[in-house]
Amino acid sequence: MADERAQKKLAKGRHVSALKRQRQNETRRERNRATRSRIRTAVRNVETTKTREALAIALPLLDRAVNKGLLPRARASHLTSRLTRLVVQKTA
């Protein structure tokens, strides 16, 4: 019964599932943007400070992004290697 009322309110050609999908996509887009921004900031912080503390913050963010499907595994691996090398060269 509730579905019938919801269907009547929709414009022609709109489906409840499409509207739900649209809401989900918007939520995910905002979350992904925030996460990407956090990663970029952490990477930039490692590049400028070259400290182990900054690296310890950036690496889990990269790993989490890979697990969530936000970053390709190879890109995260490349960044991890580059940042680690940067910090090791600076401290050595």
ROMARTI-796086 format. One record per residue: residue in one letter; z, x, y of N, C-alpha, C, O, CB in turn; chain; residue number from 1. Coordinates in steps of 0.02 Angstrom, whole numbers. Atoms other than C-alpha are relative to their C-alpha. Glycine has a CB too. Layout:
# residues N
a | Z | X | Y | Z | X | Y | Z | X | Y | Z | X | Y | Z | X | Y | A | NUM;
...
END
This chain:
# residues 92
m | 0 | 41 | -59 | 0 | 0 | 0 | 0 | 43 | 63 | -37 | 29 | 110 | 60 | -47 | 0 | A | 1;
a | -2 | -44 | -57 | 43 | 140 | 120 | -67 | 37 | 7 | -90 | 50 | 62 | 58 | 51 | -7 | A | 2;
d | 64 | -34 | -1 | -118 | 227 | 70 | -54 | -44 | 31 | -97 | -20 | 67 | -21 | 20 | -70 | A | 3;
e | 50 | 46 | -28 | -218 | 73 | 115 | 5 | -2 | 76 | -45 | -3 | 111 | 9 | -71 | -29 | A | 4;
r | -9 | 0 | -73 | -142 | 69 | 289 | -24 | 65 | 31 | -54 | 66 | 85 | 74 | -12 | 18 | A | 5;
a | 22 | -65 | -26 | -174 | 254 | 312 | -76 | 3 | 0 | -106 | 30 | 47 | 29 | 57 | -43 | A | 6;
q | 72 | 0 | 4 | -354 | 230 | 257 | -31 | -41 | 56 | -83 | -22 | 84 | -23 | -26 | -67 | A | 7;
k | 27 | 44 | -52 | -381 | 88 | 382 | 2 | 33 | 68 | -40 | 20 | 111 | 37 | -66 | 1 | A | 8;
k | -7 | -32 | -65 | -321 | 196 | 527 | -49 | 57 | 10 | -63 | 76 | 67 | 71 | 25 | 8 | A | 9;
l | 45 | -57 | -5 | -441 | 337 | 488 | -68 | -22 | 26 | -91 | -78 | 13 | -8 | 33 | -68 | A | 10;
a | 68 | 13 | -23 | -608 | 347 | 574 | -47 | 4 | -60 | -30 | 31 | -112 | -21 | 50 | 56 | A | 11;
k | 49 | -1 | 54 | -762 | 324 | 468 | -19 | 72 | -17 | -32 | 112 | 27 | -63 | -41 | 19 | A | 12;
g | 20 | -66 | 23 | -801 | 477 | 364 | 59 | 49 | -3 | 49 | 107 | -22 | -52 | 27 | 46 | A | 13;
r | -58 | -44 | 4 | -624 | 549 | 375 | 41 | -17 | -62 | 51 | -76 | -77 | 44 | -5 | 64 | A | 14;
h | -40 | 11 | 60 | -521 | 571 | 217 | 69 | 29 | 10 | 78 | 77 | 47 | -34 | 31 | -62 | A | 15;
v | -69 | -22 | -6 | -335 | 592 | 201 | 6 | 72 | -24 | 41 | 113 | 7 | 47 | -45 | -40 | A | 16;
s | -4 | -68 | 27 | -359 | 748 | 95 | -30 | 51 | 49 | -5 | 107 | 54 | -36 | 3 | -68 | A | 17;
a | 31 | -46 | -48 | -473 | 825 | 227 | 46 | 12 | 59 | 50 | 68 | 85 | -67 | -29 | 25 | A | 18;
l | -47 | -8 | -56 | -345 | 793 | 363 | 59 | 44 | -21 | 82 | 85 | 19 | 25 | -69 | 24 | A | 19;
k | -55 | -41 | 24 | -207 | 870 | 257 | -23 | 73 | -5 | 14 | 118 | 14 | 25 | -25 | -69 | A | 20;
r | 27 | -67 | 6 | -317 | 1020 | 221 | -6 | 33 | 69 | 8 | 92 | 76 | -69 | -1 | -35 | A | 21;
q | 7 | -25 | -69 | -349 | 1038 | 408 | 69 | 23 | 26 | 74 | 75 | 59 | -30 | -54 | 46 | A | 22;
r | -68 | -18 | -22 | -160 | 1040 | 443 | 23 | 64 | -35 | 53 | 107 | -4 | 49 | -58 | -15 | A | 23;
q | -20 | -59 | 38 | -131 | 1168 | 305 | -35 | 63 | 27 | -4 | 115 | 35 | -15 | -9 | -74 | A | 24;
n | 38 | -56 | -24 | -269 | 1281 | 370 | 27 | 24 | 68 | 31 | 84 | 80 | -73 | -18 | 6 | A | 25;
e | -27 | -17 | -66 | -198 | 1276 | 547 | 66 | 38 | -7 | 77 | 88 | 26 | 9 | -64 | 43 | A | 26;
t | -65 | -33 | 11 | -24 | 1323 | 485 | -10 | 70 | -27 | 21 | 117 | -4 | 42 | -41 | -49 | A | 27;
r | 12 | -65 | 30 | -91 | 1465 | 380 | -32 | 48 | 49 | -17 | 108 | 50 | -45 | -7 | -61 | A | 28;
r | 33 | -42 | -50 | -201 | 1529 | 521 | 51 | 29 | 49 | 49 | 89 | 64 | -53 | -40 | 39 | A | 29;
e | -52 | -23 | -46 | -52 | 1540 | 639 | 45 | 52 | -34 | 63 | 102 | -3 | 42 | -59 | 25 | A | 30;
r | -43 | -47 | 37 | 54 | 1626 | 506 | -36 | 66 | -10 | -6 | 119 | -1 | 21 | -30 | -67 | A | 31;
n | 38 | -61 | 12 | -84 | 1751 | 466 | -9 | 40 | 64 | -5 | 102 | 64 | -68 | -17 | -30 | A | 32;
r | 7 | -35 | -64 | -112 | 1791 | 650 | 64 | 37 | 18 | 62 | 95 | 40 | -18 | -49 | 56 | A | 33;
a | -65 | -31 | -16 | 73 | 1826 | 674 | 12 | 61 | -44 | 36 | 113 | -20 | 57 | -51 | -8 | A | 34;
t | -11 | -56 | 47 | 80 | 1936 | 519 | -45 | 59 | 17 | -23 | 116 | 17 | -11 | -23 | -71 | A | 35;
r | 46 | -53 | -19 | -75 | 2034 | 569 | 23 | 36 | 63 | 19 | 97 | 68 | -71 | -28 | 10 | A | 36;
s | -25 | -29 | -62 | -3 | 2061 | 742 | 60 | 45 | -14 | 65 | 100 | 13 | 19 | -55 | 50 | A | 37;
r | -59 | -39 | 18 | 162 | 2122 | 667 | -21 | 65 | -34 | 9 | 118 | -22 | 47 | -41 | -47 | A | 38;
i | 24 | -60 | 34 | 66 | 2244 | 556 | -30 | 49 | 49 | -16 | 108 | 47 | -51 | -19 | -55 | A | 39;
r | 31 | -44 | -49 | -38 | 2311 | 699 | 52 | 34 | 44 | 45 | 94 | 59 | -49 | -40 | 44 | A | 40;
t | -52 | -29 | -41 | 117 | 2337 | 804 | 38 | 54 | -38 | 52 | 107 | -10 | 49 | -54 | 24 | A | 41;
a | -36 | -49 | 40 | 207 | 2427 | 663 | -41 | 63 | -11 | -14 | 119 | -7 | 20 | -30 | -68 | A | 42;
v | 44 | -58 | 10 | 57 | 2540 | 630 | -5 | 40 | 64 | -2 | 102 | 63 | -71 | -23 | -24 | A | 43;
r | 4 | -34 | -65 | 41 | 2580 | 815 | 65 | 38 | 14 | 64 | 93 | 42 | -15 | -50 | 56 | A | 44;
n | -65 | -31 | -10 | 226 | 2619 | 820 | 6 | 65 | -41 | 33 | 115 | -16 | 57 | -48 | -19 | A | 45;
v | -1 | -60 | 42 | 208 | 2743 | 676 | -45 | 54 | 31 | -26 | 113 | 32 | -23 | -16 | -72 | A | 46;
e | 47 | -48 | -30 | 58 | 2825 | 761 | 28 | 33 | 62 | 16 | 92 | 74 | -66 | -34 | 16 | A | 47;
t | -27 | -28 | -63 | 151 | 2849 | 925 | 64 | 40 | -12 | 72 | 94 | 15 | 12 | -55 | 50 | A | 48;
t | -64 | -34 | 8 | 326 | 2896 | 865 | -1 | 52 | -56 | 33 | 102 | -52 | 55 | -51 | -15 | A | 49;
k | 6 | -45 | 58 | 280 | 2980 | 699 | 68 | 13 | -32 | 84 | 70 | -50 | -32 | 66 | 20 | A | 50;
t | -66 | -7 | 31 | 453 | 2947 | 627 | 1 | -35 | -68 | -38 | -80 | -81 | 55 | -29 | 46 | A | 51;
r | -8 | 29 | 67 | 508 | 2905 | 451 | 27 | -72 | 6 | 11 | -114 | -36 | 47 | 42 | -42 | A | 52;
e | -28 | 67 | -9 | 602 | 2753 | 517 | -56 | -51 | 13 | -57 | -105 | -15 | 51 | -1 | 58 | A | 53;
a | 56 | 44 | -15 | 444 | 2677 | 589 | -44 | -10 | -61 | -69 | -65 | -73 | -42 | 29 | 58 | A | 54;
l | 39 | 4 | 61 | 352 | 2716 | 428 | 33 | -46 | -51 | 0 | -84 | -86 | -11 | 70 | -31 | A | 55;
a | -38 | 42 | 47 | 489 | 2631 | 327 | -6 | -73 | 18 | 2 | -116 | -26 | 73 | 21 | -1 | A | 56;
i | 10 | 69 | -21 | 459 | 2473 | 428 | -72 | -22 | -15 | -83 | -79 | -36 | 16 | -8 | 76 | A | 57;
a | 70 | 18 | 6 | 269 | 2478 | 418 | -23 | -9 | -72 | -62 | -55 | -87 | -43 | 52 | 34 | A | 58;
l | 26 | 1 | 69 | 243 | 2511 | 232 | 16 | -66 | -37 | -29 | -92 | -70 | 29 | 57 | -38 | A | 59;
p | -11 | 64 | 33 | 331 | 2354 | 166 | -41 | -57 | 30 | -61 | -103 | -6 | 74 | -18 | 4 | A | 60;
l | 42 | 51 | -31 | 235 | 2249 | 292 | -71 | 2 | -29 | -101 | -50 | -43 | -3 | 10 | 76 | A | 61;
l | 67 | -8 | 29 | 71 | 2319 | 224 | -1 | -26 | -72 | -47 | -61 | -92 | -22 | 74 | 2 | A | 62;
d | -4 | 22 | 70 | 125 | 2290 | 43 | 4 | -76 | -5 | -29 | -107 | -47 | 60 | 32 | -35 | A | 63;
r | -8 | 73 | 1 | 177 | 2111 | 80 | -66 | -34 | 19 | -84 | -85 | -11 | 56 | -21 | 49 | A | 64;
a | 64 | 28 | -21 | 11 | 2077 | 168 | -51 | 1 | -57 | -91 | -45 | -64 | -27 | 37 | 61 | A | 65;
v | 45 | -5 | 57 | -84 | 2136 | 14 | 19 | -53 | -52 | -25 | -87 | -79 | 4 | 71 | -32 | A | 66;
n | -22 | 50 | 49 | 21 | 2025 | -100 | -17 | -70 | 21 | -31 | -113 | -21 | 75 | 6 | -12 | A | 67;
k | 17 | 66 | -26 | -12 | 1875 | 11 | -75 | -10 | 6 | -98 | -66 | 19 | 33 | -11 | 68 | A | 68;
g | 72 | 6 | -5 | -199 | 1912 | 13 | -26 | 6 | 71 | -83 | -11 | 85 | -22 | -65 | -28 | A | 69;
l | 19 | -6 | -70 | -202 | 1949 | 199 | -41 | 63 | 13 | -85 | 63 | 56 | 61 | -1 | 44 | A | 70;
l | 36 | -64 | -7 | -264 | 2129 | 183 | -29 | 20 | -68 | 1 | 7 | -119 | 47 | 55 | 27 | A | 71;
p | 26 | -27 | 62 | -378 | 2207 | 53 | 44 | 59 | -23 | 71 | 96 | 18 | -73 | 23 | 10 | A | 72;
r | -43 | -52 | 29 | -284 | 2325 | -63 | -22 | 70 | 23 | 20 | 112 | 39 | -1 | -4 | -76 | A | 73;
a | 25 | -66 | -19 | -397 | 2473 | -19 | 16 | 17 | 73 | 32 | 74 | 89 | -76 | 4 | -12 | A | 74;
r | -15 | -12 | -70 | -370 | 2451 | 167 | 74 | 17 | 10 | 90 | 62 | 48 | -19 | -62 | 42 | A | 75;
a | -72 | -13 | -5 | -181 | 2446 | 148 | 15 | 69 | -28 | 56 | 106 | -1 | 40 | -54 | -37 | A | 76;
s | -10 | -65 | 30 | -188 | 2598 | 35 | -22 | 56 | 47 | 11 | 107 | 54 | -38 | 5 | -67 | A | 77;
h | 27 | -49 | -48 | -294 | 2692 | 162 | 49 | 9 | 59 | 63 | 65 | 79 | -69 | -23 | 26 | A | 78;
l | -48 | -3 | -56 | -173 | 2648 | 303 | 65 | 34 | -21 | 92 | 76 | 16 | 15 | -71 | 26 | A | 79;
t | -61 | -31 | 25 | -22 | 2696 | 198 | -7 | 75 | -5 | 36 | 113 | 17 | 18 | -30 | -69 | A | 80;
s | 12 | -71 | 8 | -97 | 2864 | 156 | -5 | 35 | 67 | 25 | 88 | 77 | -64 | 11 | -40 | A | 81;
r | 10 | -30 | -65 | -149 | 2900 | 334 | 65 | 5 | 39 | 79 | 57 | 69 | -51 | -40 | 40 | A | 82;
l | -62 | 0 | -37 | 18 | 2852 | 409 | 51 | 48 | -30 | 86 | 83 | 6 | 29 | -71 | 3 | A | 83;
t | -46 | -45 | 34 | 118 | 2947 | 279 | -19 | 72 | 16 | 25 | 114 | 29 | -1 | -12 | -76 | A | 84;
r | 23 | -68 | -15 | 12 | 3102 | 308 | 18 | 19 | 72 | 38 | 76 | 86 | -76 | 4 | -10 | A | 85;
l | -16 | -12 | -71 | 38 | 3085 | 496 | 74 | 19 | 8 | 90 | 67 | 42 | -15 | -63 | 42 | A | 86;
v | -72 | -11 | -6 | 228 | 3078 | 478 | 19 | 66 | -33 | 60 | 103 | -5 | 39 | -58 | -31 | A | 87;
v | -17 | -62 | 36 | 236 | 3220 | 351 | -23 | 61 | 40 | 14 | 111 | 43 | -32 | 1 | -69 | A | 88;
q | 25 | -56 | -39 | 129 | 3334 | 460 | 44 | 13 | 61 | 56 | 70 | 80 | -73 | -12 | 23 | A | 89;
k | -41 | -6 | -60 | 237 | 3300 | 611 | 68 | 30 | -17 | 94 | 72 | 20 | 9 | -69 | 34 | A | 90;
t | -67 | -24 | 18 | 402 | 3332 | 520 | -3 | 70 | -31 | 48 | 105 | -29 | 33 | -49 | -48 | A | 91;
a | 4 | -66 | 32 | 339 | 3488 | 429 | -8 | 56 | 50 | -12 | 114 | 31 | -59 | 2 | -49 | A | 92;
END
